[in-house]
Amino acid sequence: MDVSLCVVDKAKNILQYSGAYNSMYLIRKNELIEYRADRMPIGISGFSEKSFSTQDIPISKGDLIYMFSDGYADQFGGPNSKKFKYATLKELLLKIHKLPMQKQKEKLEKEFTEWRGSSPQIDDVLILGVKL
C-alpha cells in the first residue's frame, strides 16, 4: 500500500510528513516544493525491517499542501494516449493554486476528464489540497 501522512502542529508551525511512495507538494510564494516519500510500500515487502523517515517542515500561513494517489499522474489520455505524469500535475497545481479550493477542485476534475477522454480510468484518483 502507498500512502502520504502528515501531522500539523499549529503551536510550533511545523508539519511532519512521512510517505510510502507518495510524495507531498507544498506551494509557498508561488514556488512548488516536493517532499519525497520513501521508496517502499507499507506492508509485507523486502523492506520490512527498514523504518519510514519523517520530515519536519516549517509552515507559514497561506501555505498549500497537496497529497495524492498515483491515479491522476498515471492516467492515460491526451492526443497520444500517454500518462499525464507528475511534472504535468506540478505545472497544473502551480497554475491553479491561487484559486479558491473549490475552484481548484473543479479545474482538476475538468482537466482529468478532458485528458482521459475516451480512455478508461485505470486507477483510483485522489488529490487532497489543504490551505494552512
TIVO-2410 file (N, C-alpha, C; in nm, 3 decimals):
# residues 132
REC num residu      c1      c2      c3 atome chaine
REC   1      M   0.085  -0.118   0.000     N      A
REC   1      M   0.000   0.000   0.000    CA      A
REC   1      M   0.089   0.124   0.000     C      A
REC   2      D   0.048   0.224  -0.075     N      A
REC   2      D   0.118   0.353  -0.080    CA      A
REC   2      D   0.035   0.454  -0.002     C      A
REC   3      V   0.103   0.549   0.063     N      A
REC   3      V   0.029   0.646   0.144    CA      A
REC   3      V   0.116   0.769   0.172     C      A
REC   4      S   0.049   0.881   0.196     N      A
REC   4      S   0.113   1.002   0.249    CA      A
REC   4      S   0.044   1.033   0.380     C      A
REC   5      L   0.121   1.076   0.477     N      A
REC   5      L   0.065   1.107   0.608    CA      A
REC   5      L   0.132   1.233   0.660     C      A
REC   6      C   0.052   1.324   0.715     N      A
REC   6      C   0.111   1.442   0.775    CA      A
REC   6      C   0.034   1.481   0.901     C      A
REC   7      V   0.106   1.547   0.989     N      A
REC   7      V   0.051   1.600   1.113    CA      A
REC   7      V   0.093   1.745   1.121     C      A
REC   8      V  -0.003   1.833   1.150     N      A
REC   8      V   0.026   1.974   1.161    CA      A
REC   8      V   0.026   2.014   1.307     C      A
REC   9      D   0.137   2.071   1.353     N      A
REC   9      D   0.148   2.125   1.488    CA      A
REC   9      D   0.134   2.276   1.475     C      A
REC  10      K   0.012   2.326   1.498     N      A
REC  10      K  -0.014   2.470   1.481    CA      A
REC  10      K   0.064   2.554   1.582     C      A
REC  11      A   0.084   2.503   1.701     N      A
REC  11      A   0.155   2.579   1.804    CA      A
REC  11      A   0.301   2.604   1.764     C      A
REC  12      K   0.363   2.505   1.699     N      A
REC  12      K   0.503   2.516   1.660    CA      A
REC  12      K   0.522   2.552   1.513     C      A
REC  13      N   0.411   2.562   1.438     N      A
REC  13      N   0.417   2.589   1.294    CA      A
REC  13      N   0.508   2.489   1.221     C      A
REC  14      I   0.483   2.362   1.252     N      A
REC  14      I   0.559   2.253   1.191    CA      A
REC  14      I   0.461   2.151   1.133     C      A
REC  15      L   0.494   2.103   1.015     N      A
REC  15      L   0.421   1.992   0.955    CA      A
REC  15      L   0.516   1.873   0.951     C      A
REC  16      Q   0.473   1.761   1.004     N      A
REC  16      Q   0.552   1.638   0.996    CA      A
REC  16      Q   0.493   1.554   0.884     C      A
REC  17      Y   0.579   1.511   0.792     N      A
REC  17      Y   0.536   1.434   0.676    CA      A
REC  17      Y   0.614   1.304   0.665     C      A
REC  18      S   0.542   1.200   0.630     N      A
REC  18      S   0.602   1.072   0.601    CA      A
REC  18      S   0.524   1.010   0.486     C      A
REC  19      G   0.593   0.946   0.395     N      A
REC  19      G   0.524   0.889   0.280    CA      A
REC  19      G   0.581   0.755   0.238     C      A
REC  20      A   0.491   0.670   0.190     N      A
REC  20      A   0.528   0.542   0.131    CA      A
REC  20      A   0.495   0.553  -0.018     C      A
REC  21      Y   0.596   0.583  -0.097     N      A
REC  21      Y   0.588   0.604  -0.242    CA      A
REC  21      Y   0.517   0.732  -0.285     C      A
REC  22      N   0.431   0.791  -0.204     N      A
REC  22      N   0.358   0.911  -0.244    CA      A
REC  22      N   0.420   1.035  -0.183     C      A
REC  23      S   0.474   1.120  -0.268     N      A
REC  23      S   0.533   1.246  -0.223    CA      A
REC  23      S   0.426   1.345  -0.181     C      A
REC  24      M   0.468   1.456  -0.125     N      A
REC  24      M   0.379   1.566  -0.088    CA      A
REC  24      M   0.434   1.693  -0.152     C      A
REC  25      Y   0.345   1.779  -0.199     N      A
REC  25      Y   0.385   1.907  -0.255    CA      A
REC  25      Y   0.341   2.018  -0.161     C      A
REC  26      L   0.428   2.117  -0.145     N      A
REC  26      L   0.396   2.237  -0.069    CA      A
REC  26      L   0.417   2.355  -0.164     C      A
REC  27      I   0.317   2.442  -0.173     N      A
REC  27      I   0.332   2.563  -0.254    CA      A
REC  27      I   0.334   2.682  -0.159     C      A
REC  28      R   0.444   2.758  -0.170     N      A
REC  28      R   0.463   2.878  -0.087    CA      A
REC  28      R   0.522   2.985  -0.177     C      A
REC  29      K   0.459   3.101  -0.175     N      A
REC  29      K   0.507   3.215  -0.254    CA      A
REC  29      K   0.531   3.176  -0.400     C      A
REC  30      N   0.433   3.109  -0.458     N      A
REC  30      N   0.435   3.070  -0.600    CA      A
REC  30      N   0.543   2.969  -0.635     C      A
REC  31      E   0.600   2.902  -0.536     N      A
REC  31      E   0.702   2.801  -0.561    CA      A
REC  31      E   0.654   2.667  -0.510     C      A
REC  32      L   0.667   2.563  -0.591     N      A
REC  32      L   0.629   2.428  -0.551    CA      A
REC  32      L   0.752   2.355  -0.500     C      A
REC  33      I   0.741   2.303  -0.379     N      A
REC  33      I   0.848   2.227  -0.316    CA      A
REC  33      I   0.799   2.083  -0.301     C      A
REC  34      E   0.875   1.988  -0.351     N      A
REC  34      E   0.837   1.848  -0.340    CA      A
REC  34      E   0.911   1.784  -0.223     C      A
REC  35      Y   0.834   1.719  -0.137     N      A
REC  35      Y   0.891   1.640  -0.028    CA      A
REC  35      Y   0.873   1.494  -0.067     C      A
REC  36      R   0.983   1.430  -0.093     N      A
REC  36      R   0.980   1.295  -0.148    CA      A
REC  36      R   0.948   1.190  -0.040     C      A
REC  37      A   0.875   1.091  -0.085     N      A
REC  37      A   0.839   0.978   0.000    CA      A
REC  37      A   0.952   0.877   0.001     C      A
REC  38      D   0.948   0.789   0.099     N      A
REC  38      D   1.038   0.674   0.099    CA      A
REC  38      D   0.994   0.580  -0.013     C      A
REC  39      R   1.090   0.518  -0.079     N      A
REC  39      R   1.061   0.431  -0.193    CA      A
REC  39      R   1.036   0.288  -0.144     C      A
REC  40      M   0.932   0.275  -0.063     N      A
REC  40      M   0.891   0.143  -0.016    CA      A
REC  40      M   0.744   0.149   0.025     C      A
REC  41      P   0.674   0.036   0.013     N      A
REC  41      P   0.532   0.034   0.048    CA      A
REC  41      P   0.512   0.003   0.196     C      A
REC  42      I   0.389   0.023   0.241     N      A
REC  42      I   0.350  -0.023   0.373    CA      A
REC  42      I   0.305  -0.168   0.357     C      A
REC  43      G   0.345  -0.254   0.447     N      A
REC  43      G   0.300  -0.392   0.440    CA      A
REC  43      G   0.417  -0.485   0.414     C      A
REC  44      I   0.384  -0.603   0.372     N      A
REC  44      I   0.483  -0.708   0.352    CA      A
REC  44      I   0.565  -0.676   0.227     C      A
REC  45      S   0.695  -0.668   0.247     N      A
REC  45      S   0.786  -0.643   0.134    CA      A
REC  45      S   0.928  -0.673   0.180     C      A
REC  46      G   1.021  -0.657   0.090     N      A
REC  46      G   1.162  -0.679   0.122    CA      A
REC  46      G   1.220  -0.569   0.211     C      A
REC  47      F   1.139  -0.464   0.241     N      A
REC  47      F   1.185  -0.352   0.322    CA      A
REC  47      F   1.132  -0.360   0.466     C      A
REC  48      S   1.078  -0.473   0.506     N      A
REC  48      S   1.003  -0.481   0.632    CA      A
REC  48      S   1.084  -0.442   0.756     C      A
REC  49      E   1.216  -0.445   0.749     N      A
REC  49      E   1.296  -0.408   0.866    CA      A
REC  49      E   1.342  -0.262   0.863     C      A
REC  50      K   1.312  -0.192   0.755     N      A
REC  50      K   1.352  -0.052   0.741    CA      A
REC  50      K   1.239   0.038   0.791     C      A
REC  51      S   1.273   0.143   0.864     N      A
REC  51      S   1.174   0.238   0.914    CA      A
REC  51      S   1.150   0.349   0.813     C      A
REC  52      F   1.030   0.406   0.819     N      A
REC  52      F   0.999   0.521   0.735    CA      A
REC  52      F   1.059   0.646   0.795     C      A
REC  53      S   1.101   0.737   0.709     N      A
REC  53      S   1.156   0.865   0.757    CA      A
REC  53      S   1.042   0.963   0.781     C      A
REC  54      T   1.068   1.060   0.867     N      A
REC  54      T   0.974   1.168   0.894    CA      A
REC  54      T   1.046   1.299   0.867     C      A
REC  55      Q   0.979   1.387   0.794     N      A
REC  55      Q   1.037   1.517   0.762    CA      A
REC  55      Q   0.962   1.624   0.840     C      A
REC  56      D   1.034   1.706   0.914     N      A
REC  56      D   0.975   1.821   0.984    CA      A
REC  56      D   0.989   1.943   0.894     C      A
REC  57      I   0.875   2.001   0.859     N      A
REC  57      I   0.871   2.110   0.762    CA      A
REC  57      I   0.812   2.235   0.828     C      A
REC  58      P   0.888   2.344   0.835     N      A
REC  58      P   0.831   2.468   0.887    CA      A
REC  58      P   0.719   2.515   0.793     C      A
REC  59      I   0.609   2.561   0.851     N      A
REC  59      I   0.497   2.607   0.770    CA      A
REC  59      I   0.463   2.752   0.803     C      A
REC  60      S   0.398   2.817   0.707     N      A
REC  60      S   0.357   2.956   0.722    CA      A
REC  60      S   0.210   2.968   0.682     C      A
REC  61      K   0.145   3.068   0.736     N      A
REC  61      K   0.007   3.095   0.697    CA      A
REC  61      K   0.001   3.117   0.547     C      A
REC  62      G  -0.097   3.053   0.483     N      A
REC  62      G  -0.113   3.065   0.339    CA      A
REC  62      G  -0.047   2.954   0.259     C      A
REC  63      D   0.037   2.873   0.323     N      A
REC  63      D   0.096   2.758   0.254    CA      A
REC  63      D  -0.015   2.665   0.207     C      A
REC  64      L   0.010   2.600   0.095     N      A
REC  64      L  -0.081   2.499   0.043    CA      A
REC  64      L  -0.008   2.367   0.038     C      A
REC  65      I  -0.072   2.261   0.088     N      A
REC  65      I  -0.013   2.128   0.077    CA      A
REC  65      I  -0.106   2.042  -0.008     C      A
REC  66      Y  -0.044   1.955  -0.086     N      A
REC  66      Y  -0.117   1.863  -0.171    CA      A
REC  66      Y  -0.061   1.723  -0.150     C      A
REC  67      M  -0.151   1.630  -0.122     N      A
REC  67      M  -0.117   1.489  -0.115    CA      A
REC  67      M  -0.209   1.416  -0.212     C      A
REC  68      F  -0.163   1.303  -0.266     N      A
REC  68      F  -0.237   1.243  -0.376    CA      A
REC  68      F  -0.200   1.097  -0.394     C      A
REC  69      S  -0.291   1.025  -0.456     N      A
REC  69      S  -0.261   0.890  -0.502    CA      A
REC  69      S  -0.192   0.902  -0.639     C      A
REC  70      D  -0.147   0.792  -0.691     N      A
REC  70      D  -0.079   0.796  -0.821    CA      A
REC  70      D  -0.176   0.794  -0.939     C      A
REC  71      G  -0.306   0.785  -0.912     N      A
REC  71      G  -0.404   0.769  -1.018    CA      A
REC  71      G  -0.413   0.885  -1.116     C      A
REC  72      Y  -0.400   1.008  -1.069     N      A
REC  72      Y  -0.409   1.124  -1.158    CA      A
REC  72      Y  -0.291   1.125  -1.254     C      A
REC  73      A  -0.170   1.116  -1.200     N      A
REC  73      A  -0.049   1.124  -1.283    CA      A
REC  73      A  -0.034   1.004  -1.376     C      A
REC  74      D  -0.085   0.889  -1.336     N      A
REC  74      D  -0.070   0.767  -1.415    CA      A
REC  74      D  -0.180   0.747  -1.520     C      A
REC  75      Q  -0.278   0.837  -1.524     N      A
REC  75      Q  -0.391   0.821  -1.616    CA      A
REC  75      Q  -0.346   0.840  -1.761     C      A
REC  76      F  -0.384   0.747  -1.845     N      A
REC  76      F  -0.357   0.758  -1.988    CA      A
REC  76      F  -0.461   0.847  -2.054     C      A
REC  77      G  -0.415   0.923  -2.153     N      A
REC  77      G  -0.506   1.010  -2.227    CA      A
REC  77      G  -0.427   1.105  -2.315     C      A
REC  78      G  -0.492   1.217  -2.347     N      A
REC  78      G  -0.428   1.315  -2.434    CA      A
REC  78      G  -0.423   1.267  -2.577     C      A
REC  79      P  -0.364   1.346  -2.664     N      A
REC  79      P  -0.365   1.314  -2.807    CA      A
REC  79      P  -0.289   1.186  -2.843     C      A
REC  80      N  -0.192   1.145  -2.761     N      A
REC  80      N  -0.112   1.028  -2.793    CA      A
REC  80      N  -0.131   0.913  -2.694     C      A
REC  81      S  -0.238   0.921  -2.613     N      A
REC  81      S  -0.268   0.817  -2.513    CA      A
REC  81      S  -0.147   0.788  -2.423     C      A
REC  82      K  -0.087   0.894  -2.370     N      A
REC  82      K   0.027   0.885  -2.279    CA      A
REC  82      K  -0.019   0.913  -2.137     C      A
REC  83      K   0.069   0.886  -2.038     N      A
REC  83      K   0.037   0.918  -1.899    CA      A
REC  83      K   0.040   1.070  -1.879     C      A
REC  84      F  -0.042   1.117  -1.785     N      A
REC  84      F  -0.046   1.259  -1.751    CA      A
REC  84      F   0.088   1.303  -1.692     C      A
REC  85      K   0.141   1.226  -1.601     N      A
REC  85      K   0.272   1.243  -1.536    CA      A
REC  85      K   0.274   1.349  -1.426     C      A
REC  86      Y   0.369   1.332  -1.335     N      A
REC  86      Y   0.380   1.422  -1.219    CA      A
REC  86      Y   0.428   1.561  -1.258     C      A
REC  87      A   0.513   1.573  -1.357     N      A
REC  87      A   0.560   1.706  -1.399    CA      A
REC  87      A   0.442   1.790  -1.446     C      A
REC  88      T   0.350   1.728  -1.519     N      A
REC  88      T   0.232   1.800  -1.566    CA      A
REC  88      T   0.140   1.835  -1.450     C      A
REC  89      L   0.128   1.745  -1.352     N      A
REC  89      L   0.047   1.774  -1.233    CA      A
REC  89      L   0.105   1.892  -1.157     C      A
REC  90      K   0.237   1.898  -1.142     N      A
REC  90      K   0.301   2.011  -1.074    CA      A
REC  90      K   0.269   2.142  -1.147     C      A
REC  91      E   0.282   2.141  -1.278     N      A
REC  91      E   0.251   2.262  -1.357    CA      A
REC  91      E   0.106   2.305  -1.337     C      A
REC  92      L   0.015   2.209  -1.337     N      A
REC  92      L  -0.126   2.239  -1.319    CA      A
REC  92      L  -0.153   2.298  -1.181     C      A
REC  93      L  -0.094   2.240  -1.078     N      A
REC  93      L  -0.115   2.291  -0.942    CA      A
REC  93      L  -0.060   2.432  -0.928     C      A
REC  94      L   0.055   2.459  -0.987     N      A
REC  94      L   0.110   2.595  -0.983    CA      A
REC  94      L   0.021   2.694  -1.057     C      A
REC  95      K  -0.041   2.647  -1.163     N      A
REC  95      K  -0.129   2.732  -1.242    CA      A
REC  95      K  -0.257   2.769  -1.167     C      A
REC  96      I  -0.309   2.677  -1.084     N      A
REC  96      I  -0.440   2.697  -1.021    CA      A
REC  96      I  -0.434   2.727  -0.871     C      A
REC  97      H  -0.316   2.726  -0.810     N      A
REC  97      H  -0.308   2.731  -0.664    CA      A
REC  97      H  -0.363   2.859  -0.600     C      A
REC  98      K  -0.374   2.966  -0.675     N      A
REC  98      K  -0.426   3.091  -0.618    CA      A
REC  98      K  -0.580   3.096  -0.617     C      A
REC  99      L  -0.642   3.002  -0.685     N      A
REC  99      L  -0.788   2.996  -0.687    CA      A
REC  99      L  -0.841   2.944  -0.554     C      A
REC 100      P  -0.967   2.974  -0.521     N      A
REC 100      P  -1.028   2.913  -0.403    CA      A
REC 100      P  -1.026   2.760  -0.417     C      A
REC 101      M  -1.022   2.689  -0.306     N      A
REC 101      M  -1.008   2.544  -0.308    CA      A
REC 101      M  -1.118   2.477  -0.392     C      A
REC 102      Q  -1.241   2.523  -0.384     N      A
REC 102      Q  -1.350   2.463  -0.462    CA      A
REC 102      Q  -1.325   2.479  -0.612     C      A
REC 103      K  -1.274   2.594  -0.652     N      A
REC 103      K  -1.242   2.616  -0.794    CA      A
REC 103      K  -1.125   2.528  -0.838     C      A
REC 104      Q  -1.029   2.507  -0.748     N      A
REC 104      Q  -0.918   2.418  -0.780    CA      A
REC 104      Q  -0.970   2.277  -0.806     C      A
REC 105      K  -1.063   2.233  -0.721     N      A
REC 105      K  -1.123   2.101  -0.737    CA      A
REC 105      K  -1.189   2.089  -0.874     C      A
REC 106      E  -1.266   2.190  -0.910     N      A
REC 106      E  -1.335   2.189  -1.039    CA      A
REC 106      E  -1.236   2.185  -1.155     C      A
REC 107      K  -1.129   2.263  -1.146     N      A
REC 107      K  -1.028   2.266  -1.252    CA      A
REC 107      K  -0.957   2.130  -1.264     C      A
REC 108      L  -0.924   2.071  -1.149     N      A
REC 108      L  -0.858   1.939  -1.150    CA      A
REC 108      L  -0.949   1.833  -1.212     C      A
REC 109      E  -1.077   1.835  -1.176     N      A
REC 109      E  -1.171   1.738  -1.232    CA      A
REC 109      E  -1.187   1.757  -1.383     C      A
REC 110      K  -1.199   1.882  -1.426     N      A
REC 110      K  -1.217   1.912  -1.569    CA      A
REC 110      K  -1.094   1.869  -1.648     C      A
REC 111      E  -0.975   1.902  -1.597     N      A
REC 111      E  -0.850   1.866  -1.666    CA      A
REC 111      E  -0.838   1.714  -1.677     C      A
REC 112      F  -0.871   1.644  -1.568     N      A
REC 112      F  -0.862   1.498  -1.568    CA      A
REC 112      F  -0.957   1.437  -1.671     C      A
REC 113      T  -1.080   1.485  -1.671     N      A
REC 113      T  -1.181   1.432  -1.763    CA      A
REC 113      T  -1.141   1.458  -1.908     C      A
REC 114      E  -1.094   1.579  -1.935     N      A
REC 114      E  -1.052   1.613  -2.071    CA      A
REC 114      E  -0.930   1.532  -2.113     C      A
REC 115      W  -0.834   1.515  -2.021     N      A
REC 115      W  -0.714   1.437  -2.052    CA      A
REC 115      W  -0.751   1.292  -2.081     C      A
REC 116      R  -0.835   1.235  -1.996     N      A
REC 116      R  -0.873   1.094  -2.008    CA      A
REC 116      R  -0.948   1.070  -2.138     C      A
REC 117      G  -1.035   1.164  -2.176     N      A
REC 117      G  -1.112   1.147  -2.299    CA      A
REC 117      G  -1.190   1.017  -2.297     C      A
REC 118      S  -1.172   0.935  -2.398     N      A
REC 118      S  -1.244   0.808  -2.405    CA      A
REC 118      S  -1.165   0.693  -2.345     C      A
REC 119      S  -1.046   0.721  -2.292     N      A
REC 119      S  -0.967   0.616  -2.226    CA      A
REC 119      S  -1.035   0.576  -2.095     C      A
REC 120      P  -1.031   0.448  -2.060     N      A
REC 120      P  -1.090   0.408  -1.932    CA      A
REC 120      P  -1.006   0.460  -1.815     C      A
REC 121      Q  -1.071   0.491  -1.704     N      A
REC 121      Q  -0.997   0.529  -1.583    CA      A
REC 121      Q  -0.928   0.405  -1.532     C      A
REC 122      I  -0.797   0.413  -1.509     N      A
REC 122      I  -0.718   0.293  -1.477    CA      A
REC 122      I  -0.695   0.272  -1.328     C      A
REC 123      D  -0.724   0.371  -1.246     N      A
REC 123      D  -0.689   0.359  -1.104    CA      A
REC 123      D  -0.777   0.454  -1.024     C      A
REC 124      D  -0.771   0.438  -0.891     N      A
REC 124      D  -0.836   0.536  -0.805    CA      A
REC 124      D  -0.765   0.669  -0.821     C      A
REC 125      V  -0.838   0.778  -0.800     N      A
REC 125      V  -0.781   0.912  -0.814    CA      A
REC 125      V  -0.817   0.993  -0.691     C      A
REC 126      L  -0.714   1.043  -0.624     N      A
REC 126      L  -0.736   1.126  -0.507    CA      A
REC 126      L  -0.631   1.235  -0.505     C      A
REC 127      I  -0.678   1.358  -0.488     N      A
REC 127      I  -0.589   1.472  -0.461    CA      A
REC 127      I  -0.650   1.546  -0.343     C      A
REC 128      L  -0.571   1.562  -0.238     N      A
REC 128      L  -0.614   1.635  -0.120    CA      A
REC 128      L  -0.533   1.762  -0.112     C      A
REC 129      G  -0.601   1.876  -0.115     N      A
REC 129      G  -0.535   2.004  -0.103    CA      A
REC 129      G  -0.582   2.074   0.024     C      A
REC 130      V  -0.488   2.130   0.098     N      A
REC 130      V  -0.520   2.198   0.224    CA      A
REC 130      V  -0.445   2.331   0.227     C      A
REC 131      K  -0.521   2.437   0.254     N      A
REC 131      K  -0.458   2.568   0.271    CA      A
REC 131      K  -0.440   2.592   0.421     C      A
REC 132      L  -0.316   2.619   0.461     N      A
REC 132      L  -0.284   2.639   0.602    CA      A
REC 132      L  -0.303   2.784   0.643     C      A
***
